[in-house]
Amino acid sequence: QVQLVESGGGVVEAGGSLRLSCVVSGRNVSDYSMDWFRRAPGKEREWVAQISRSGGVTHYADSVKGRFDISRDVAKNTVYLQMNSLKPEDTAVYYCNAARWGEGQWIDYWGQGTQVTVSS
């Protein structure tokens, strides 16, 4: 059974920083492409960032490029999202997703989410 548990959310002033963590249990984090998504109140879920299975390739949404950094620690089976220069529009619940191709289909898992609130 694969489980993802996010932590690190909180309330921060605009311009501040937070680091989110996503601990993967049940399989190795290197088995998955890992993504962060977010959902703001009243809005659709938005993709934020991705790190490849190899860990060597990262991608970011335009809205966070240059401010957020996704990374992972294989030894800790954990993926991180370092968020700098936070803006009120970054306020959302942030979710971690793990995905891999297996048994002829995409298999993915979600965490429960962690709330990030940025005050102006």
Rosetta blueprint (number, residue, H / E / L):
1 Q L
2 V L
3 Q E
4 L E
5 V E
6 E E
7 S E
8 G L
9 G L
10 G E
11 V E
12 V E
13 E E
14 A L
15 G L
16 G L
17 S L
18 L E
19 R E
20 L E
21 S E
22 C E
23 V E
24 V E
25 S E
26 G L
27 R L
28 N L
29 V H
30 S H
31 D H
32 Y L
33 S E
34 M E
35 D E
36 W E
37 F E
38 R E
39 R E
40 A L
41 P L
42 G L
43 K L
44 E L
45 R E
46 E E
47 W E
48 V E
49 A E
50 Q E
51 I E
52 S L
53 R L
54 S L
55 G L
56 G L
57 V L
58 T E
59 H E
60 Y E
61 A L
62 D L
63 S L
64 V L
65 K L
66 G L
67 R L
68 F E
69 D E
70 I E
71 S E
72 R E
73 D E
74 V L
75 A L
76 K L
77 N L
78 T E
79 V E
80 Y E
81 L E
82 Q E
83 M E
84 N L
85 S L
86 L L
87 K L
88 P H
89 E H
90 D H
91 T L
92 A E
93 V E
94 Y E
95 Y E
96 C E
97 N E
98 A E
99 A E
100 R E
101 W E
102 G E
103 E L
104 G L
105 Q E
106 W E
107 I E
108 D E
109 Y E
110 W E
111 G L
112 Q L
113 G L
114 T E
115 Q E
116 V E
117 T E
118 V E
119 S E
120 S L
